[in-house]
Amino acid sequence: MNARIPCRSENPNSENPNSENPNSEHPKSERQQARSKCASVSMGALAVGALMLGVAPGFDSVPVAHAAIAGWCATSLRPADVWNTLTVDVSVSRQRLTSAGNPLGAPAPNAAYRLERSSRSGTWKTVVTVLSVERPPMYAFSGALMSPKPIPVARIEDDENGTPVRAYGANGALITPTLLANTSSPTNMVRSTGQQWLDAFVAAPTRKTSRQQAFEQIYGKATKVGILNKYARTVTNGSDEVLVDPKTVVPVEANALRNGKRLGHRTFVYGPAPDSALVRTNVHTDIVTAPNTGDRAVVDTTFSNVCLELRR
């Protein structure tokens, strides 16, 4: 799901979003609720991106997690079998840090999702269901602890055919464009059919050559860095590089360099999957968001309960 639903811009001259209505038991403003919806959608996009990203930031060898961490579903088909649906549970934690590593701003909530990609209809469709989002306790003005409100965005659907991404609330209703900006204009890139995208998540040994050819098509021939293969390309004001394990041809580290500084860094951890394949279990992302101050955004995405099914 390449598209995201952009959040509506806020007028700096509008009323203070932190203001509270003293006559209400629910001090959270509509503007804050809208921001919460946007945050849910953005974190869902992070989960999808970490799953689909073919190159991302290991070191001496491919980091392989214990099989229990990979959490391959006991009833799952094998990657080489005929299947049309992938489901996986995704946990996302985020934090903003200063250049010294100190927390910056309000803590970001941890979230858990269930991601499903299916081609039952003949074309790929992605559905992200929100399982949980951490929220701080809310209190009424009387001091009583209030029950948490339903998660603002409960499900995101992408037909992957160029039509807009759709977001649904906890009651199953489509969230209107007034709350999630302009959902009426297509923002998606149409995906091709097939299962090539699965190589970014479940790396089968039978597809080593295909993965190598894909790297070479983007970056050219690799050079040796220790025991790893380094693929690199020059871009405006810098370069992008990916370190790949030559035995399995999976990316273990990726870096983005701009004007001599590393602004983006990602590492991958893998777990064992059926048929001697590897499945991605964790992506750690560290991005410099303010080059002048060194402020960073750090995201950890963990995958579990991976299941391949043939649905009718």
Secondary structure, 3 states (H helix, E strand, C coil): CCCCCCCCCCCCCCCCCCCCCCCCCCCCCHHHHHHHHHHHHHHHHHHHHHHHCCCCCCCCCCCECCHHHHCECCCCCCCCCCCCEEEEEEEEEEEEECCCCCECCCCCCCEEEEEEEECCCCCCEEEEEEEEECCCCCECCCCCECCCCCCCCCEEEECCCCCCCEEECCCCCECCCCCCCCCCCCCCCCCCCCCHHHHHCEECHHHHHHHHHHHHHHHCCCEEECCEEEEEEEECCEEEEEEEECCCCEEEEEEEEECCEEEEEEEEEEEEEHHHEEEEEEEEEEEEEECCCCEEEEEEEEEEEEEEECCC
